[in-house]
Each structure stands twice: as C-alpha cells, then as structure tokens.
Amino acid sequence: MGKLAVRALHAVLVVLLTGTVFVQALMVWTLVSGSDPEDGSLPLTAFRVIAILGMVSGQVALVSVWRLVTMVRRGTVFSHAAFRYVDAVIGAIVAAAFLWFAVTAINAPGQRDDPGVTVIMGGIGLAILGVALIVFVLRMLLAQAVARDVEAAQLQAELDEVI
C-alpha cells in the first residue's frame, strides 16, 4: 500500500472520526441540557440515543481500520495481532445492525398504514448483517494468510539450517 493511499485513508478516517465525535457531543448536549424538542409525534429521544450508540460503533470500526492500515504500512498485518482489530470491525457492524433493528422496531408502529417501509428497513438490517458476514469471510482469508506466513517462516528457518 503506497504512502499516498495510506495518508489519504488516514485523512478520511480523521474527518469521519472528528465529525462523528462533534455530532455526538451535540446530541448528548441536547439530551442532557433538556432542550430536546420532542413533541410526542416520534420518540426522538430514543432515536437520538440509538444514533449516538450507532456512532460509537462506527468510531470503533474507524479506529480499528486505522490500526489495520498502520499494520499494512508496517508490513505486520499478517500476524495474530490483526485479528483483534478485524474482530472489532465485525462486532461494530453487528452492533450497528442491531441498532438498526431497534430503529425499525421503534418506527414500525407508525407505519401501520404502509408496512412495506418496515419490511424494507428490516431488509436493510439484514444487508448490514451481510456486510458483517463478508468481513468474517475476509477474516478467514486473513487467518489462512497468517498460517501460510508462519509456515513459510518455518520452512525458511529449516532451509537456513540446511545451508
């Protein structure tokens, strides 16, 4: 991975992380200060809490991707230490899916006239879980690559002994 690509990705991650922290702070301030303009038509406070938690899951994924990109740059991504960050990304995606299902459940009573919206929202939640499964498959590929890297190192050590 080139230096330009790493720097560009780091810049994007910084912007996203800064933006989510800023929005989170504003949302928490709105909830804590009592200036929540909820009028009873929608459970806005519940949506705000879910949004804050959703941003936390996104931030966990962003920090984990940052660490993985750093490992790629250093050439240490094919190690057992990388699994911690990949597992964190998977967990963050699954948490985001469950938060989306919570939004769907809160929104469902208001959609009695048009239940298709709830079905579509449930489908989006399943798609988010599908992304987690894709990352899990990529984790298995990383496990195979780490195993091959360990095997190659052992073979190289044996070859060095012979020579």
Secondary structure, 3 states (H helix, E strand, C coil): CCHHHHHHHHHHHHHHHHHHHHHHHHHHHHHHHCCCCCCCCCCHHHHHHHHHHHHHHHHHHHHHHHHHHHHHHHCCCCCCHHHHHHHHHHHHHHHHHHHHHHHHHHHHHHHCCCCHHHHHHHHHHHHHHHHHHHHHHHHHHHHHHHHHHHHHHHHHHHHHHHC
